[in-house]
Amino acid sequence: CKILEGIVPKEHVRGSPPPDKKLMEYQFVFATTWALGGTMLVDKIYDYRMQFSKWWVSEWKNVAYPEKGLVFDYYVDTDSIMMAPWLDKVEAFEYVDDINNFGNLFVNTVDTIRMGYFLDSLLMNKHYVMFVGNAGTGKTALMRNKL
């Protein structure tokens, strides 16, 4: 899985100690969550993401997801080896009054932080990335900001 390849620590020194088993399990579950459930949609009749999230949490009892939200609302915090909300990564926006650059303002949201995380981890390993989703979620702005 390309997602797992992007988040598992690389072995820099031959024979170095292996990564923490709990961290590896959390990263595997996180990568698999997104590989299998990342394309789930919420349509007018059925919330596939919520159903997937409920099923996923019931199956993977070794990985402690917080009770609030869906499995897609969390990432693996490698320091604490816990699932932490993406919201923790969103920095407060500070407006700089520059009338000439108003069109270039970029405000990070949970969606842009999450997409940026996957973009960085996939590009780091020279994998192709294509974002698909609803209008207004920051796909184009994120790519412009990255390029």
C-alpha positions, 0 to 999 in steps of 0.5 A: 500500500502506497499510503503505508510506504509513506508513513512507515519510518525508513531504516537509515542504518542497517541493523538499527532497532526495529520501530515500535510494534504498537506504532507499526500496528497503528500506522498499518490500521491508519493506512488500511483505513484510508486505502479501503474507506477513503473513497466512501461517500456521503450521499443523500440517502446513506452515509457510507463513511459513518457505516464504514467507521462504525464497522472499522472500530468494531473490528480493530479493537487493538487500536483505540479510536476516540469515541467522537467522530469517524475514523477519518477524523484522526491520524497517528500521532507518532510521539504518543502512539495514539490516534489524534484529531486532524484538528490538532494540526490546523494552525490559527489563521493570521490575516495580513492586510495586503490588498494586493495579495487577497486572491492568494490567501490560503486558510488551512482547514482539516481537509487541507491538512489531511490532503497535504499529509497524504500529498507529502507522504506520497510525493516523498516516495515518488508516487502519483497523486490525484485528488477527487472530491467536492468543490471548495475543499481546497484541492486546487489551492493545495496543489497551487500552494505545493507547486 
